[in-house]
Amino acid sequence: MDAILTNSQAELAADFQMKEIQVRYNSQIGLLKIQSVKYAQRTPELGVSYLQAAKDIMHRSLFFYVSTGFVLSEEGFYFSAMEN
């Protein structure tokens, strides 16, 4: 007899593992960006233009507001109403 509900534990575990790897990678990239800005602040030879460019990149990437509707749309919440 076939099971009514499928056991998708392996699929969920693989999805979780992939997202965990992505979070770890993005965290490392963010840490490197913050360290480079701190280094630029301590090193006057790099100049004001490098500091300004680094601050602009940080503000665009770290302090950018994204609406909840956009996040839900990107995650596929609105595409399959029966699964939500």
Helices and strands as residue ranges (DSSP letters): H 9-42, G 44-46, H 48-62, H 68-74, G 81-83
